[in-house]
Amino acid sequence: MSELHKFLFEGLPVRGMVVRLTDAWTEILRRRAQSSTGAYAPPVQALLGEMVAAGALMQSNIKFHGALILQVYGDGPVKLAVAEVQSDLSLRATATVQGPVADGANLSAMLNIKGQGRCAVTLDPKDRLPGQQPYQGVVPLTDGQDQPLQSLAQALQLYMRQSEQLETTLVLAADDKVAAGLLIQRLPIEGAGNLEAQGEQSVEEQQEHYNRIAMLASSLKREELLTLDVETILRRLFWEEKLQRFMPHAGETAPRFACTCSRERVGRMIQGLGETEAREILAERGAILVDCEFCGAHYRFDTIDTTQLFTTAGDRPPSSSAIQ
Ligand SMILES: [Zn+2]
């Protein structure tokens, strides 16, 4: 079963998190394999799994009330990959692939051939007011010296440093059964009260503690992250550290697959096309067919459905509940 564990390093300004997605991840792969596009090539599968794991870690880290949407896009065979995680850790993901992806292709070969690759993190509030824009931060898939980044973890570490000013170490891995990640983050120091709580440590000492823990975290191998259970991972890495553990997200509160698509949303999308274009599609194909790229659900709008979409509320006959 999927699970997410949080912990603090006792007395140190460092926190950590481990996520292991099993059923939540294989459900995404199963639905993709059954769709008309078919299963992902292994490098795309690994990238998308890492995105889902990272998205769950980041959402849980900031506890954002709404959707955290992680996107990578660029100029390679992978046009766009998206992972979306809600505040209850329900999640979905999809990738649009427009060309062949070579075995063993890295981030740069998939998305950043001519340097146009980007990683975007969007926070879309659940109760967004009309006109309110979601917050979005974007980083290039290149480092400070314009060298292409080789992994998603590198891009996200860069994002965290730029947008949140927080030093973060991420280890991510995914295969066809597990998508997993480890996050270690230096806690922000806010005012003297917090400094006091951390005892007599100087800023340099705190940095040394973070560096030591970050180095331990970085020693975690991809294979270990995929095959070991959470307890074994934490014991192997941090057996000399004092960890304060929190109630894990497991069982009913575990990260899980869920899609937020609905007939209403698809209807709004068709309204967005405009009546002329919608009618052209109807004339050509008899109905407007929309498949959800995240879950594979099929939506069909025939002439009557489409006419209803473009009838203003005042022109509509009253619904049955209005008559009662
Ligand atoms: Zn869906």
Residues whose N, C-alpha, C, O or C-beta is under 5 A from the ligand:
A	BS01	ZN	C259 C261 C292 F294 C295 G296 A297
